[in-house]
Amino acid sequence: MANFLDHHGFDSGLTKEQWCQQLHPAIIYEAQRRILEVAPDWKQRNASIDLQSDDADVRAKAQAVIDAISAIRTKSNEIEAALPSMTDQQILDFDAREDAHWSS
């Protein structure tokens, strides 16, 4: 199998799959950044406790936080899985910070 060509058109020494795998940490970092933007650590801890509340409104707010985090994690997995099906140029141009990757 031919190796993936880098940004300058030179043999990267990596297969397309290996090149894509090297993008995974950037996706994970961006997912983490987005999660913390939605819910800092303290809010995540509170939400996990508030899910046990007797107050339905408190539980609903906590569930909304959990659901928002879950949606970001799911999208992160979808982005990682979609990388190999992208064109070579799309992979070279890939920037995990772009909102377009994270919208549904």
N, C-alpha and C positions, 0 to 999 in steps of 0.2 A: 504494500500500500504506500502510495506517495505521501511524503510529509507535507504538512501545512506550510504555506508560504507566509512569511511575516509581513509587516507593514511596508517593507522595502522590496518585497518580492523575492526574498531569499529563503532558502530552505530553513525552516525553524528547528528542524530536528525532532519535531513533535508531529504526531498524527493530528487530524482534526479533532478527534475525541479528546486527546491529551490537552490540546490548546483550549478547548471548551472547559475542561476540568480546571484549568488554571484560572478561569473566570469565576468559578464558584465562590471563592473567598470574597470577592468584590460584591457578589450578589448577597451573600450572607451578611456582610457588613452593612450593606444598604438596607436590608430587611431589619436588622437590629436598630439602625438609626431611625427608620420609620416607626418601628414599634415603640421606641423610647419617646419619639415625638408624640405619638398617640397616648401613651401611658408610661410615664417614668416608673422606675422600679417600685417606688412607694405606692403608686396607684395600682400597680399589678398585685402587690401584696394585699392591699386593702380589698381589691376586687375579689381575690380568692377567699378572703374571710367573709366579705359581704354576701357572697353566694349562699351562705348559711343563715342569713338574716331572716327574721320573721316578717319583716316589712317587704312587701312585694315590690315597691318602688326601688328600694335599696338593692334588692336582688336583680331587678331589671337593669339598673344602671351598671351593676357589676357584670352582668352577662353581656351587656353591650361592649364593655372594655375587653372581655375575654374573646368575644366574637370578632372584634376589630383586629386583635392580635392574631387570631387564628386565620383571618383572611389574608393578612400580610404573609404569614408563614406558608399558606397554601400557594399564594402567588409566587413566592420565592421558589418553591419547588417546581411550579409550572415553568418559570423562566429558565431554570437550570435544565429542565427536561427538553425545552424547546431549542436550546442552543445548537445541538447537532443538526437540526433541520434548517437552520439559517444558511444563507449563502455565505461564501467565504468573506465577501466584502462586509456583510452585515455583522459577522463575527469580529472582523477586524475593527469595525466602527463601534462595536458594542460598548455602551457606557451604562453600568447598572444604575446610575443616579437618575437617568432619564425617566420622567414620569410616564411616558408612553408605555414603558415595559410593565408598569405597575397598575395601569388602568385596566378595567375589565373588558 
